[in-house]
Amino acid sequence: MVHQRGLARYRAPHFRITADGETIEGPLLLAFVANAQYCGNRMHVVPTARTDDGQLDVLAVRELSLLAVWPKLVKLYAGHILGDRAVRHLRAQRVRIDTEPPAVIQADGQIVGRTPAEFSLLTQAVRVIVP
């Protein structure tokens, strides 16, 4: 859950995200590297993401004023954030994220490290049997 007091004190790190040669650079409110549509508390982050396409979806939301953040968070949870002017969406097989200062990395709400970080997929690494 997002807390207003914490959001008001938040200072966006300067990001440099490289995704298969494309770059997103600047202060970002948040960034996601996703292999599926949902994360965390049912945030519908990237409605176009597919777990079986061999691509990671990168979603970056630029730094916004406190008043502008709330409507974006509503869109994020509802799955309507793509196409918003404050959002950049890329698809890639390899993603590297650098920030200044270093930023916390979360995987489905759990802290798993700090930037810099690299992400990639192992395609067809898990065999699933369904009826």
C-alpha positions, -999 to +999 in steps of 0.1 A: +000+000+000+013+035-009+015+059+020+010+096+013+036+107+038+063+084+023+054+095-012+056+132-002+092+126+010+102+105-019+130+118-042+132+101-075+166+086-084+181+093-117+176+061-138+194+048-168+175+018-181+189+000-211+166-025-228+180-042-259+198-010-270+170+014-262+175+037-233+152+054-208+171+080-187+161+106-161+143+108-127+116+082-124+089+077-099+091+040-104+101+013-129+090-023-134+106-051-153+078-076-157+073-110-172+036-112-163+007-087-163+003-085-125+026-080-095+024-070-059-010-065-045-028-072-079-013-042-097-022-047-133+011-032-143+015-044-180-017-057-194+001-067-227+028-088-209+029-126-218+049-151-198+056-173-228+068-147-254+105-146-243+103-108-237+104-087-206+082-057-204+097-025-190+074+001-176+089+035-165+069+063-149+086+097-148+088+117-117+055+135-109+041+160-084+023+145-054-010+156-069-003+140-103+008+106-087-026+095-073-044+093-107-014+074-121-016+049-093-053+043-099-045+037-136-016+014-126-038-009-105-066-009-131-044-018-160-048+014-178-014+030-174+000+021-209-003+051-233-002+076-204+021+105-213+041+100-181+048+064-190+073+047-212+069+010-222+096-011-238+099-048-245+133-065-245+152-098-238+178-081-217+174-051-193+200-033-172+190-007-146+214+018-130+204+045-106+220+073-088+217+070-058+213+032-057+177+021-054+160-009-038+149-037-060+117-055-051+104-088-065+067-091-059+069-068-028+100-084-013+134-065-012+159-086-032+187-062-037+198-028-050+207-013-083+227-018-105+207-048-118+204-069-149+174-089-160+169-116-186+148-147-193+156-183-197+131-193-224+114-226-220+133-233-188+103-247-170+082-275-184+045-272-174+020-300-180-017-290-182-047-311-189 
